[in-house]
Amino acid sequence: MIIDSLKNAKFYYGLGERVEKGLKFLENTDLSEYKNGKYEIDGEKIYVSVQDYETKLLEQGKFEAHRKYLDIQYIIKGSERLGFGKIGEFSPAVDYDEEKDIVFLNGQGDFAGAKEGDFLIFMPQDAHMPCISIKEPAYVKKAVVKVLL
């Protein structure tokens, strides 16, 4: 898991051409006016999902992981906590959904705060729990860039 400010995105271009393309999209695109939905950057290889929501209480959260895509989660507005941990320290709560590329997990992780302008990169070996409130539920607008591995 990586967490940093988008102003430092260039330091992560070395993670691969597609990661670089996804980060450059975030750097060069004003997502504040984007409506919720899926937008292609490079077909199904790289796309972004824009969403807004109220953060939830920790007990409402679920750890998840992906196998085909990595996530670059970028906070457009607001702030939230996100859980993270090594996938090997978790157990599947349900079977992996190949079509949605997601498995929900049981286990305990650590948490980090992310604010407007921050991004996080979650690799397939990273269990993560997004959308958790810092103190109480609050508005967040987020872009999740999905990068095919």
N, C-alpha and C positions, 0 to 999 in steps of 0.2 A: 504494500500500500504506500502511496505517495500522497502527501498533502503539501500544497504550496500556493502562492499567489500567482494569478495568471500573468502578472508582469515578469515572472521568472520562467515562463513556459519554454523559452528557447533552450534552457538547460536540459530539457527532457526530449528534445528532438531525436537524440541518439537512440531512443527506445524503438525506433523503426519508422519507416516512411509513412505508414498509415497513422501512427500516433502523431507524428509531426503534422500531417495534413489535418487531423482532428484538432490539435492544439492551435494551429494557425487559423482554422475556421473560427474557433472561439475568440482568438485575439482580434480578428478582423471583421467580426459580425456583431452588430448591436442586436442582441436577442431580447432586449427589454420589451419590444413591441410585438414579438412573435406570439402567435396564438398557440395554445396547447396542441401538440400533434407531432407527427414524425416527418422529418425533412431529410432528403437524401443529400449527402455530401459527395459520395462516390458509390452510388447504387447501394447494394446490400453490404458492400465491404466497409463502408463508413457512413453512418447516418446519425442524426441527432433527434432525440425525443425531448420536446419542451413540455414542461408540466408545472402547474402551480397547485399548492395544497396548504393545508394547515398541518404543522408538525404534530406528531402524536407522542403520547406518553411511552416511556420505555417498555412497560408491560404489554403494549400493543404492537411492538416491533417484532420483526422476524429477521433472523440472519438468512442470507441468500448467497449463492455463488453461481457463476456461469462457466461454461466450458468452451464455447466457440468464440465469444467476444470478450474483450476487456471493456471496462467502463471508464470513461473520463467524466466525472460528475462535477459540474460547474455551478456555483451558486450565483444566480443573476441578482436576486433580491432576497434579503432576510438572512437568517442564520439558523443552523441546526447542529445537532450532534450526530455523528455516524459511528456505528460500531464496526470493529474490524478484528480479525484474528486469522490464524493459520488454518486452512480448511481441514488439515489432518487432525486437528483437535476438536472437530465437530462431527456429528453424525447426522445422516439424512433424516429429516422429519417426514418427508414424502419422497417418492421416486422422482428422478430427474425428468423434467419435461423437455424433450428434445426440440419440439416445435417452438417453444418459448425460450429455450436455452436458459433454464433456471431450475435450481434445486433449493428448497428451503431446508434450513439446518437447525439442529438443536446444539446448544453449547453456550459457552460464555466467552466474551471477548473484551477488548478494551474500547475506549471511546475517545474521539477527538472532536473538537468544535471546528466548524467551518462557517465563514462569514462571506458576505457579498464580495465577489472578486476572487475567491479561493476555488481551487479545483483539487480533486482527488482522483487518483488512478487506482483502480482495483483490477488486479490480474486474476486469472482463474484459480490460483492458489490462495486468494484472499477471500475469506468469508466476509460479508459486510452487511450492516443493518442501517439503511438510510432513513431519513425523515423523522428523526427523534428530536423532540423539543429540548431546548436548553433549560428553561425553567418551567414554562407553561406553553401550551400550543400557540403557535404564531405562524403568520403567512410566510411562505417561501416560494420563490420562482426559481426553477432549476432547469439546466440543460444536461442531458446525459448523452454523451457521444459514445456510440457503440462502434468498436473497432474489431473487425474480423481478424482472428489470429491465423 
